[in-house]
Amino acid sequence: MNALLIVGAALSAIAAILHIGCIYYGAPWYRLFGAGEKMAMLAEQGSIQPTFITTAITLVLASWSVYALSGAGVIIKLPLLKWILAAITFIYLLRGIAGFFFITNPLGRSPEFWIWSSIICLSFGIIHLIGLKQIWANV
């Protein structure tokens, strides 16, 4: 079993659960986690758009958690495991790096959102990268 991919799976699962919290608790949570005032206002107005977007993100994060568990050897080997884990790792790292470029032009979010979310995504990406490197030859 690969401990880092288990940690990566847990982190993606926690992120998915927090997104479910945004759907359930609405505008205050969208604001708390920096989704932007537009998303918060749409949630307050009863729009389905925030729920749809957040559900999509939740499903992606949950699937990433399952793939990390598969790579860790906790569950069965899933199709295209090596390449999907590589893509997940790349996306986390890319999002982490790209977010720093939005600090001065935050696109409706706060600079703090971009800083913290970038640090989080980079951390997730590094954990996945090291875990993936450890299993690469055996997957």
N, C-alpha and C positions, 0 to 999 in steps of 0.2 A: 504494500500500500504506500502511496505517495502522500506524505503529510501536507506538503505545500498545496497540492491540488485539492485535498480535503478542505484546507483553509480557504482556498479560492472558491470552492463550491459553497462553503458556509457564507462567505462574504457576498457572493452573488445572490444567495437565498435571502440574506438579511436585506440587501438592497431591494429585492423583489417585494419582500414583506413591507418595507417602508413605503414603497409605491402603492401597495394595497391600502396602507394607512392613509395616503393622500386621497385615494378614491373615497374611502369611508368617511374621513373627517373633513374633507373638502377644503375650502378656501384657506382656513388657518394653516393647514399642513402644507398646501401649495406655497403659501407665503414663507412658512418656516424653513422649508427646504429649498427656497429660492427659485421656484418654477416661473416666477414672474407674475406681475400684477394682472396681466391679461388672462393668464390661466386661472388665477384666483377669482377674478371677476366673472369669468365664464362659469366657473363652478358655483359661485353665489347665485348666478342667474338661472341655474338649473340646466345649462347646456350639457349635451352629451359629449362634446368635443374633448374636454379634459379627461373624462372617464375613458373614452376610446383611446386616446394617445397614451395615457398612463397604463391602461390594460395591455396595450401592445408592448410597452417597455417592460412591464411585469412578466409577460410571457417570454420575452427574449431573455431576461435575466434568469428566470426559472429554468429555461432550457440550457443556458450556460452552466448553471449549477449542476444539472443532471450530467452534462458532458464532462465537467470537471470530476464528478464522482466516478464516472466511467473511466476516465484517464487515471484516476487514483487507484483503480482496482476495487472499488467498493461495490459497484454494480457491474452488470454485463458490459462487454465491449460493444459500444454503439458504432453504427456505420460512419465511415470517414473520420474516425476519432482524431487521428493525428492532425488532419488538415483543419477540422473544425476547431480543435483546441488552439491551433496556430492562428486561425482567424480571430477567435475570441481574444487571445493574447494581443494580437495586433490592434484590434479595435480598442481595447482598454488602453493600450499605450498611446495610440494615435489620439484618442479623446483626451487623455491626460495632457499630452503635449499641446494639442490644438487649443484647449481651453485657456491656456495662458495668453494666447493672442487676442482673446476677447476681454481682457481685464480693462483695457482703456476704452473699448466700445462694447459694453456688455449686452447689447441687443435685448433690452427689457429686463435683464436680470441684474443683480448687483455684482460689482467686482469681487466681493467676498465669495459669492456663489461660484464664480469661475475659478478662484484660487482654491477653495476647499474641494470642489468637485474634481478639479484637475489633480490635486494631490491624492485624492481617494482613487481615482481611475488609474493614475500612475502606479500607486501602491498595488492595486489589484492586478495590473498588468505585469508588474515585476514578479509578484508571487506566482502568477500563471507561467511566466517565462521561465523562471527557475525550475518550477515543477515540471513543465513540459520538457525542458532540457534533460532533466533526470530520467524521463521515461522514453524519450524520442526513439532511441534505438530498439526499444522493445515493443513499440506500438505498431 
